[in-house]
Amino acid sequence: MCHGIVDPKQIDLRSAVPAYRQLASILREQIKSGELAADQPVPSETTLIQRYGIARGTVRRAIEVLRDEDLVVTVQGRGTFVR
């Protein structure tokens, strides 16, 4: 049973859109809306895995997409932060 905040956006694993792209889109929307503010950490890989029921590689690929778009920056040993 989940006791945390449940994101209304879920990932449809049956969709033609890859799960990593769906997650990147969800996180992008949260960044643009200010829900994830500048200089704040993006939820951890473990949190995103549990929240969306996806694999670690899927989370890493979604973060890579956001990094390529200059929306986030990853700091070794500290985590990923919103730009």
C-alpha positions as CSV (number, residue, x, y, z in Angstrom):
1,M,0.0,0.0,0.0
2,C,1.4,3.4,-1.0
3,H,1.3,6.1,1.7
4,G,3.0,8.9,-0.3
5,I,1.7,11.3,-2.8
6,V,0.4,9.4,-5.9
7,D,1.0,11.0,-9.2
8,P,-2.2,11.1,-11.3
9,K,-0.1,10.6,-14.4
10,Q,0.8,6.9,-14.9
11,I,2.8,5.1,-17.5
12,D,0.9,3.0,-19.9
13,L,3.2,0.0,-20.6
14,R,0.9,-1.0,-23.5
15,S,1.3,2.3,-25.3
16,A,3.3,2.6,-28.5
17,V,5.2,5.4,-26.8
18,P,8.2,4.0,-24.9
19,A,8.0,4.1,-21.1
20,Y,11.1,6.2,-20.8
21,R,9.6,8.9,-23.1
22,Q,6.4,8.8,-21.1
23,L,8.4,9.4,-17.9
24,A,10.5,12.1,-19.5
25,S,7.2,13.8,-20.5
26,I,5.8,13.6,-17.0
27,L,8.9,15.0,-15.4
28,R,9.2,17.7,-18.1
29,E,5.6,18.8,-17.3
30,Q,6.5,18.9,-13.6
31,I,9.5,21.1,-14.3
32,K,7.7,23.5,-16.6
33,S,4.8,23.8,-14.1
34,G,7.2,24.6,-11.2
35,E,6.2,21.4,-9.3
36,L,9.9,20.5,-9.6
37,A,11.6,23.8,-9.0
38,A,15.0,25.0,-10.3
39,D,18.0,23.8,-8.2
40,Q,15.8,21.2,-6.5
41,P,16.5,17.4,-6.8
42,V,14.5,15.2,-9.2
43,P,13.0,12.3,-7.3
44,S,15.5,9.4,-6.9
45,E,15.7,6.5,-9.2
46,T,14.2,4.3,-6.5
47,T,11.3,6.7,-5.9
48,L,10.5,6.8,-9.6
49,I,10.8,3.0,-10.0
50,Q,8.3,2.5,-7.1
51,R,6.0,5.3,-8.2
52,Y,5.6,4.3,-11.8
53,G,6.4,0.5,-11.7
54,I,9.2,0.7,-14.2
55,A,12.8,-0.6,-14.5
56,R,15.9,1.3,-13.4
57,G,17.1,1.5,-17.0
58,T,13.9,3.1,-18.0
59,V,14.3,5.8,-15.4
60,R,18.0,6.4,-16.4
61,R,17.0,6.7,-20.0
62,A,14.3,9.3,-19.2
63,I,16.8,11.3,-17.1
64,E,19.2,11.1,-20.1
65,V,16.5,12.6,-22.4
66,L,16.0,15.5,-19.9
67,R,19.7,16.0,-19.5
68,D,20.0,16.2,-23.3
69,E,17.3,18.9,-23.3
70,D,19.3,20.8,-20.6
71,L,16.3,20.6,-18.2
72,V,18.3,18.7,-15.5
73,V,21.9,18.3,-14.5
74,T,23.4,15.2,-12.8
75,V,26.0,15.8,-10.1
76,Q,28.2,12.7,-9.4
77,G,27.4,11.4,-5.9
78,R,24.7,14.0,-5.2
79,G,21.8,13.2,-7.7
80,T,20.0,14.9,-10.5
81,F,18.7,18.5,-10.2
82,V,16.4,20.8,-12.1
83,R,18.3,23.4,-14.1
